Amino acid sequence: MSQHQRGQRRGRAVAIGVAAALALGGGGYAAFTASASADDNVAAASIACPRVNELLGSVPGQAKAEVDRDLVQVDALTQDANARLHAAHGQGGQNFVQNAILGPLRDQRVALFDRIGTVMERTGGQRPQNLAGMASCSLQNGGGGGQADQGSQQGGQQSGQDNQAGGGQATQAGGGQATQAGGGQQGGQNGQNGAGTGTGTGQQNANGPLGADGFANGLSAADFVDIRSVQPNANDPRLGRSGIFTSRCGVSDHNNPANFIVAPGVENGAHHVHDYVGNKTSDGFSTNDSLAAGGTTCANQGDKSAYYWPVVRITQAGDQGDANELGGQADNNIGTKIKASSVRLEFRGNAKSKVTAMPEFLRIITGDAKAAVTNGPANARAQWTCSNAQNRRLTDKYPLCGSARTVRILDFPSCWDGQNTDSANHRTHVVFPAADGTCQNGFKAIPQLRMTLSYNIPQGSTFALDSFPEELHKAITDHGDFVNVMSPGLMNQVVRCINSGRRCG
């Protein structure tokens, strides 16, 4: 059995029931239960995590750079969890902090610790002991009667059941129990919705995660704009005389709620569903080796790259869609998933210089899945438009396109630092060029990926992007992910095509 398969079996064997918010990780975890999620003490609280540096011992020289990057990411996870804690103040039921923040944080720390241990073993060092035992974090400086109950949550597999008619209930194998009230709170809970969810205006909604009007939780008519009312505003990157290479990979091979770039080793790391084309094996446990060994949906079999983005759903009142699947109702993503009618994957050039080849396994992300609430719009890159009006684009609203197709355009950064295939925040190793195409000092131009996704959405239908539950399905959270698994020969073809000003693929 391969390491990839073992990782899948290990991760999935400890997956908890959908209604219990999917805290993976193979063992017990500290469960913080606040006496009331809106308690003022919780607003003043912060998340504290054990530091693991002292347990690493002697890190082999070959592993040091990679381990240092992972340790930076470990700290970044805590900062992100604290931001989510403060942004979510007042939301959720009695177990919201554990299920939506502390549980997923532990899962991500376990995955990073496992990766650190693997790197150290691979480079001749010893795998540190007891790292997983330091994965759980706790709420400090507040919490109003919250308590850590570790023993009752241990035991491996947990089972959950969602009761949509009333307050859903999740029963866990250690004896722990979470019961949800029917009302729900603005912003959505991480999988703990019972009879209803807030509409985004603070009102209770008795129709469940979708309102009577079919809008997803957090959305309203104000989140949609008739494209005819938008003035021409498209500002495409300059290409100069460079060419375009198109990789033809189909529209959707499979989907799942993982993100192995940002949350490696976690089955539901995204808490929303991604569509994939290209590599057929992409999931939360993907590694460079598993991707290289996988098949591909691309016409050119030399392209085993992983291309993925959040799904779009048609939302109608009463439609539960994939209510019992990971990334579905448990994460406030309700409705019928629809595939793109077409997917165009283009690699484009740079107006200032020729492009150089991407390294194999380069990881690039664009946009920000947490741009609506948690992080703000600094890294947002959403572009929504219609097939008959692509010179008119929206960044924070969904377009109403009439009989035309709804279109998403995702442009990826294309200035590479020349050294790293990833970075702690998954952004600093590949950045966007200046408006004129110039890459900052020390960075070099690489082929720029543009994903253009088109959808046939029936006139009059409401729709929504899958998102983290606290991000309210807002259009601004659109994002995409890419891992380059092209063969060196194919990548060289891409570079030659672009630099010679041709259209290829």
Stockholm file with secondary structure:
# STOCKHOLM 1.0

chainA/1-505         MSQHQRGQRRGRAVAIGVAAALALGGGGYAAFTASASADDNVAAASIACPRVNELLGSVPGQAKAEVDRDLVQVDALTQDANARLHAAHGQGGQNFVQNAILGPLRDQRVALFDRIGTVMERTGGQRPQNLAGMASCSLQNGGGGGQADQGSQQGGQQSGQDNQAGGGQATQAGGGQATQAGGGQQGGQNGQNGAGTGTGTGQQNANGPLGADGFANGLSAADFVDIRSVQPNANDPRLGRSGIFTSRCGVSDHNNPANFIVAPGVENGAHHVHDYVGNKTSDGFSTNDSLAAGGTTCANQGDKSAYYWPVVRITQAGDQGDANELGGQADNNIGTKIKASSVRLEFRGNAKSKVTAMPEFLRIITGDAKAAVTNGPANARAQWTCSNAQNRRLTDKYPLCGSARTVRILDFPSCWDGQNTDSANHRTHVVFPAADGTCQNGFKAIPQLRMTLSYNIPQGSTFALDSFPEELHKAITDHGDFVNVMSPGLMNQVVRCINSGRRCG
#=GR chainA/1-505 SS CCHHHHHHHHHHHTCCCGGGTCCCSSSCCCCEECSCTTCHHHHHCEEECCCCGGGSCSCCHHHHHHHHHHHHHHHHHHHHHHHHHHHTTTCSCTTHIIIIIIHHHHHHHHHHHHHHHHHHHHTTCCCCSSSGGGCCCEEESCCTTCEECCGGGCSSCCCCBCCTTSSCEEECTTSCEEECCSSCCTTCCSSCCCSBCCCSSSCCCTTBTBCTTCCBTTCCGGGEEEGGGSCCCCCCCCCTTCCEEEECCCSCSEEESCCTTTSTTCTTSSSSCEEEEEBTTCSTTCCHHHHHHSCBCSSSTTBCCEEEEECEEEECTTCCSSTTSTTSGGGTCCSEEECCSEEEEEEECCSSSCCCCCCTTCEEEEECTTTTTTSCGGGCCCCEEETTCTTSCBSSSEEECTTSCEEEEEECCCEECSSCSCCTTSSTTEECCCTTSCCCTTCEECCEEEEEEEECCCTTCEEEECCCGGGTTCGGGCEEEEECCBCHHHHHHHHHHHHTTCEEC
#=GC SS_cons         CCHHHHHHHHHHHTCCCGGGTCCCSSSCCCCEECSCTTCHHHHHCEEECCCCGGGSCSCCHHHHHHHHHHHHHHHHHHHHHHHHHHHTTTCSCTTHIIIIIIHHHHHHHHHHHHHHHHHHHHTTCCCCSSSGGGCCCEEESCCTTCEECCGGGCSSCCCCBCCTTSSCEEECTTSCEEECCSSCCTTCCSSCCCSBCCCSSSCCCTTBTBCTTCCBTTCCGGGEEEGGGSCCCCCCCCCTTCCEEEECCCSCSEEESCCTTTSTTCTTSSSSCEEEEEBTTCSTTCCHHHHHHSCBCSSSTTBCCEEEEECEEEECTTCCSSTTSTTSGGGTCCSEEECCSEEEEEEECCSSSCCCCCCTTCEEEEECTTTTTTSCGGGCCCCEEETTCTTSCBSSSEEECTTSCEEEEEECCCEECSSCSCCTTSSTTEECCCTTSCCCTTCEECCEEEEEEEECCCTTCEEEECCCGGGTTCGGGCEEEEECCBCHHHHHHHHHHHHTTCEEC
//
